[in-house]
Amino acid sequence: MACRKDKPVPPVLESSDCKPFAKNLPFQTYFTIDRPQFKAPHFNPNNSNEFIYHFRDYEQNLFQLIKYNIQTQQKTLITESGKIGGQPKWGSSGWIAYTHTPAYSEHIFIVKDNGDSLTQFTDNVHNLYPVWNETGDELYWAYSPNLGIPYYFLSQNLNTLIPDTLSESGDVYNGYLRYNAISFNNKLLSLVHINNSNSPYLATASLDEESLSFTSIVNMNQAFDYPSVSGLCWSNNEEYVYVSIGYPDGGLYKIGVNNSNVELLIPFCDTKRYESISASPDGKYLIGERVDSHLELDNDSNPTGAIIENSSIYLIDLNTLEETKINLEP
């Protein structure tokens, strides 16, 4: 198979077909996961051939943060991370931030991309959605002392000891900022409630201003039916944002920042969806956690009620929308 020199070539090609479950489900169903799981990838902002991901194997009690080079197919263990909640974020200065989720608490840890200087960054519980500024020396995240009201949106430079509060419950954005991403031009992209509205908005705000002032891209409740976001990222040029939406409008969407045009790129279905996503710095690819599901069958080929989910990592060519699985099996 011929290939362009500028295109990374992972070893396994998969069909992008999306199919409903072939059999009717029983009245009671539940989800279970296969092993192992490859989750929550994020590109190196300085190198489109590298990404990080979270490896989980509950049976072996393995929870690892791993760096992978697409061209050389080399895996590098960064840290035995424990269970990671959400998507780890790789900053341009070489620091990685992730939320460690032991029992009933969420702390943000930071670590260099060579595995050095692993540090617990937060003291109080329930810290979520960490993201680096464009220079990679300041961290932004959501915080709640009880995973409910009050909410806070905080920032802290690596060289300071006390975070700044940028938004909190009761103000115009209510402190409840989720699925945060920051562009090369230091623009924050968040799922946020503007003017304490019931509907969440995809909105942007410059982090170079003295205070947060969001501009709406799209009202999510107007654009989608009961939207549930599972992944969000900028395009490399700030012209678009990419978002993973759950049922009933399940799909991977591209939304224009200036015109709010909504375009469905890849539909989701019973057997396939994407969650965490990240855009390559050269603008050619998305990388995403693809969750494939199938029904567990009994000896008579009838569904037991178990829906088995398996997470893998795929490249999505933004020109052709070809989906290519990256083989990360040990």
C-alpha positions in Angstrom: 0.0 0.0 0.0 1.4 3.3 -1.1 1.5 6.2 1.4 2.5 9.8 1.7 5.7 10.6 3.5 3.9 13.1 5.7 1.2 10.6 6.8 1.8 8.4 9.9 1.0 4.8 9.1 -0.3 2.7 12.0 -0.3 -1.0 11.5 -4.1 -1.9 11.6 -6.8 -0.5 9.4 -10.4 -0.9 10.5 -13.8 -0.3 8.8 -15.7 2.8 9.9 -19.1 1.1 9.6 -21.5 1.8 12.4 -24.1 -0.8 13.2 -27.0 -1.2 15.6 -27.1 -4.2 17.9 -28.2 -7.2 15.9 -30.5 -8.5 18.6 -33.2 -7.1 20.9 -32.0 -6.3 24.3 -33.5 -7.9 27.4 -35.4 -5.7 29.9 -32.4 -5.3 32.2 -29.0 -4.4 30.8 -25.7 -3.3 32.2 -22.3 -2.3 30.9 -19.0 -4.0 31.5 -15.6 -3.5 30.1 -13.2 -5.7 28.3 -9.5 -5.8 29.0 -7.2 -4.1 28.3 -8.4 -0.5 27.7 -6.6 2.2 25.8 -8.1 5.6 26.7 -8.1 9.4 26.5 -5.3 10.2 24.0 -3.8 13.6 23.6 -1.4 14.8 21.0 2.0 16.3 21.8 1.4 20.0 21.0 4.9 20.2 19.5 4.9 16.9 17.5 2.1 15.4 15.5 3.8 11.9 15.6 3.5 11.6 19.4 0.6 11.3 21.8 -0.1 10.2 25.4 -2.8 7.8 26.6 -4.1 6.1 29.7 -3.7 2.3 29.8 -6.0 0.3 32.1 -6.1 -3.3 32.9 -8.3 -4.0 35.9 -7.5 -7.7 36.0 -3.8 -7.0 36.3 -4.4 -3.8 38.4 -2.4 -1.8 35.9 -3.0 2.0 35.4 -0.4 3.7 33.4 0.3 6.9 31.5 2.1 6.1 28.3 3.7 8.1 25.5 3.6 6.6 22.0 5.4 7.5 18.8 3.3 6.8 15.7 6.1 6.5 13.2 8.5 4.4 15.3 5.7 2.6 17.2 7.7 3.1 20.4 5.9 3.1 23.7 7.4 4.8 26.7 6.0 4.5 30.2 5.7 7.9 31.8 4.3 6.9 35.2 2.2 4.3 37.0 -0.6 6.8 37.2 -3.4 5.1 39.1 -6.8 5.5 37.6 -7.1 8.7 35.5 -10.4 10.5 35.3 -11.0 12.4 32.0 -8.3 13.3 29.5 -4.6 14.0 30.5 -3.4 17.2 28.8 0.1 17.6 27.4 1.4 21.2 27.5 3.9 22.9 25.1 6.6 23.1 27.8 6.7 19.3 28.3 4.5 19.1 31.4 1.5 16.7 31.5 -1.5 17.2 33.8 -4.0 14.6 34.7 -6.7 13.9 37.3 -6.0 11.0 39.6 -9.2 9.4 40.9 -8.7 7.3 43.9 -11.7 6.6 46.1 -14.0 9.7 46.3 -11.4 12.3 45.6 -9.9 13.8 42.5 -6.4 15.3 42.6 -4.4 16.8 39.7 -0.9 15.5 39.2 1.7 16.9 36.9 4.7 15.1 35.4 7.3 15.9 32.8 6.9 14.0 29.5 10.1 12.0 30.3 8.6 10.8 33.6 10.5 13.2 35.9 9.1 15.4 38.6 5.8 13.7 39.3 4.0 16.1 41.7 0.6 16.3 43.3 -0.5 19.8 42.2 -3.8 20.2 44.2 -4.5 19.8 47.9 -8.3 19.9 48.2 -10.5 17.2 46.7 -12.5 17.2 43.4 -10.3 18.8 40.8 -11.3 18.2 37.2 -10.7 19.1 33.6 -7.1 20.4 33.8 -5.6 22.2 30.8 -2.4 24.2 30.1 -2.1 27.7 28.7 -0.4 28.1 25.3 3.1 28.4 26.9 2.6 25.4 29.1 3.5 27.1 32.4 0.1 27.8 33.8 -2.7 25.3 34.6 -6.4 25.9 34.6 -9.0 23.6 36.1 -12.4 23.2 37.7 -12.7 22.6 41.4 -15.6 21.8 43.8 -15.2 20.9 47.5 -18.1 18.4 47.2 -18.7 17.7 43.5 -21.6 20.2 43.5 -22.3 23.8 44.4 -20.1 25.7 44.9 -18.0 25.4 41.7 -14.8 27.3 41.0 -12.6 27.7 37.9 -9.0 28.2 39.0 -5.6 29.0 37.5 -2.1 28.6 38.9 1.3 29.2 37.5 4.0 26.6 38.1 6.0 29.1 40.0 3.3 30.2 42.4 1.8 28.5 45.5 -1.8 29.8 45.5 -4.3 29.5 42.7 -6.4 32.4 41.3 -10.2 32.2 41.1 -11.4 33.2 37.7 -15.1 32.1 38.1 -17.2 30.8 40.9 -20.8 29.9 41.8 -23.1 32.9 41.7 -21.2 34.9 39.1 -22.2 35.2 35.4 -20.6 31.8 34.5 -21.3 30.1 37.8 -17.8 28.6 38.0 -19.0 25.5 36.2 -16.6 25.2 33.2 -16.1 21.7 31.7 -14.2 19.9 28.9 -11.7 22.8 28.8 -9.3 23.2 25.9 -6.8 26.1 25.1 -5.7 27.1 21.7 -2.2 28.2 20.5 -3.5 31.8 20.8 -4.4 31.3 24.4 -8.2 31.1 23.9 -10.1 29.0 26.3 -12.8 26.7 24.9 -15.3 25.4 27.4 -18.8 24.0 28.0 -20.2 26.8 30.1 -23.5 28.2 31.4 -23.6 31.9 30.2 -25.6 34.3 32.4 -26.6 31.3 34.6 -28.7 29.9 31.8 -30.1 26.4 32.0 -28.6 25.5 28.6 -24.9 24.9 28.3 -23.0 26.8 25.6 -19.8 26.0 23.7 -18.0 29.3 24.2 -14.6 30.9 24.0 -12.7 33.4 26.1 -9.3 35.0 25.8 -7.1 34.2 28.7 -5.0 37.3 28.0 -7.7 39.6 29.3 -8.0 40.6 33.0 -11.2 38.7 33.5 -13.2 36.0 31.7 -15.6 37.1 29.0 -17.1 34.3 27.0 -18.4 34.5 23.4 -20.9 31.9 22.5 -20.2 29.5 19.5 -23.4 27.5 19.9 -26.3 27.0 22.3 -26.0 23.2 22.9 -29.7 22.7 23.7 -30.7 24.4 20.5 -28.2 22.6 18.3 -28.7 19.1 19.7 -31.4 17.0 21.5 -30.3 16.4 25.2 -26.6 16.9 24.4 -24.0 15.0 26.4 -20.4 16.0 25.6 -17.7 13.4 26.0 -14.8 15.1 24.1 -13.9 18.6 23.0 -10.9 20.2 21.3 -9.8 23.1 19.1 -8.7 22.8 15.5 -5.1 23.8 15.0 -6.0 27.1 13.4 -8.9 28.1 15.8 -11.4 28.1 12.9 -13.3 25.1 14.2 -13.9 23.1 17.3 -14.5 19.3 17.4 -17.0 17.8 19.8 -18.2 14.2 20.6 -21.9 14.2 21.4 -23.9 11.3 22.9 -27.4 10.0 22.0 -29.8 10.8 20.5 -27.7 13.0 18.2 -24.7 10.9 18.8 -21.7 11.7 16.6 -18.4 13.5 16.1 -19.1 17.0 15.0 -17.1 20.0 13.5 -18.5 23.4 14.5 -17.4 26.7 12.9 -16.2 29.2 15.5 -17.2 32.3 13.6 -20.4 31.0 11.8 -21.7 28.4 14.3 -22.1 25.9 11.4 -22.6 22.4 12.7 -21.3 19.5 10.5 -21.6 15.8 11.4 -18.3 14.0 10.6 -18.9 10.5 12.0 -22.2 9.2 13.3 -22.3 7.1 16.5 -24.5 4.0 17.1 -25.0 1.1 19.5 -21.7 -0.4 18.6 -19.4 2.6 18.2 -18.8 6.0 19.6 -15.9 8.4 20.3 -15.1 10.0 23.6 -11.9 11.9 24.3 -10.5 13.6 21.2 -7.4 15.7 20.3 -6.3 17.5 17.2 -2.8 17.2 15.8 -0.7 20.4 15.7 -0.3 20.1 11.9 -4.1 20.0 11.5 -4.3 16.8 9.6 -5.7 14.4 12.1 -7.8 13.9 15.1 -6.9 11.2 17.6 -9.7 9.7 19.7 -10.8 7.1 22.2 -13.2 4.9 20.2 -15.5 2.7 22.3 -16.7 -0.4 20.5 -19.6 -2.3 22.1 -21.1 -5.8 21.6 -23.7 -7.9 23.3 -22.6 -10.8 25.5 -24.5 -14.0 24.3 -25.4 -17.1 26.3 -25.1 -20.7 24.9 -28.3 -20.2 23.0 -27.0 -17.0 21.3 -29.4 -14.9 23.3 -28.3 -11.6 24.9 -27.5 -12.0 28.6 -28.0 -8.3 29.3 -24.3 -7.5 29.4 -23.1 -4.8 27.0 -19.3 -5.2 26.7 -17.3 -2.1 25.9 -13.7 -1.9 24.6 -11.7 1.3 24.3 -9.1 1.6 21.6 -7.3 4.6 20.0 -7.9 5.7 16.4 -6.5 8.3 14.1 -9.1 10.1 12.0 -7.9 11.7 8.8 -9.6 15.1 8.6 -9.4 15.2 4.8 -10.9 11.7 4.1 -12.4 10.9 7.5 -10.7 7.5 7.3 -10.5 5.9 10.7 -7.3 3.9 11.5 -6.8 1.9 14.6 -3.4 2.2 16.4 -2.3 -1.2 17.6 -1.2 -0.7 21.2 -1.5 -4.3 22.5 1.3 -5.3 24.8 
